[in-house]
């Protein structure tokens, strides 16, 4: 399973064109009909490396162009590297999740631009394969530290990943390159990075690592920003096999039951609400204060959990459980990545298509606005309303799950006759799932 959530898309800085390739794949959301899924989170990193004159690809364009061109995770890594080197990379540092149902491989790739003075377009990067039976997570903070140089089955990297750091004075030229840590050089952990970003990874790992809170206790000082030296591992082994439903629940966290629980501090109010006005930090009488940055957050534009199913034919192997708005208050609808259309409540072009999204125009025929309305009503009576909403969302999921299981059986029968028939059927079912009810 692959999870990701997005606030608002990045503003496109430069317009440009790239040549069309001979063949592209069908893309719906962040998955394609070849079994590939890509998600991301922005970590920012060294600011001067995000400026690149002549670059035309931001991270969103990079992801969707790659989904159109690549079939496997390894192909995606090489495709993204080639696209960035050719057309430039005009975004901040990114952590990118990549997985495919053909090989069953899952990778985490971290990239940051080469800046202006290095003399070459594109970005430097490191990609680590998630070991079988393990999991990883990232949340707006680079997490890959040192990495092996002689294990191409499990680690890939740009040849000049250290050279760029040396060029900008970020890494001593005399120091052993094998000691180079991508995260420590390009996106050093600070108090705010730990508290606002790594704490979310801590929340996910703590829920999945064990049942006795030992992981949570071991790394809670790091997550709280009190001890930045005790970094969490890049990968952990969950104590049980995680279902799609388990992964969805990991995305519901407001740090409930931990020292960072946003429902128990003075700002929670009469109804124990976890939501706070923004900004995250503010000053009063010379002191700086902050609110927690939880996984589930009201500023989410859309989010998904991608389910990769190698036992299904490749075109039917990716199921994207998609939701608009807050991960904890929005029901998810299943979308087959081979679908050639979706229902009107979820349809429409956006900034990646060169069309400014009319997000600030109320439209109750669109899922985004309906789910925002429900979420905002829940926020004000959280203690009373959230349990009711949570049960309803879970009921909707299990209802969809039963429908998906039946759809899979029928789609496979069609597929054995003609894959086009299966794609048409999956498309029609996706449209029926994504109608507002």
Buried (B, 14 or more C-beta within 10 A) or exposed (E): BBBBBBEEBBEBEBEEEEEEEEEEBBBBBBBBBBBBBBBBBBBBBBEEBBBBEEBBBBBBBBBBBBBBBBBBBBBBBBBBBEBBBEBBBBBBBBBBBBBBBBBEBBBBBBBBBBBBEBEBBBBBBBBBBBEEEBBBBBBBBBBBBEBEEEEEEBBBBBEBBBBBBBBBEBBEEEEEEEEBBBBBBBBBBEEBBBBBBBBBBBBBBBBBBBEEBEBBEBBBBBBBBEEBEEBBBBBBEBEEEBEBBBBBBBBBBBBBBBEBBBBBBEBBBEBBBBBBEEEBEEEEEEEEEBBBBBBBBBEBBBBBBBBBBEEBBBBBBBBBBBBBBBBBBBBBBBBBBBBBEBBBBBEBEBBBEEEEBEBEEEEEEBBBBBBBEBBBEBBEBBEEBBEEBBEEBBEBBEEBBEBBEEBBEEBBEBBEEEBEBBBBBBBBBBBEBBEBE
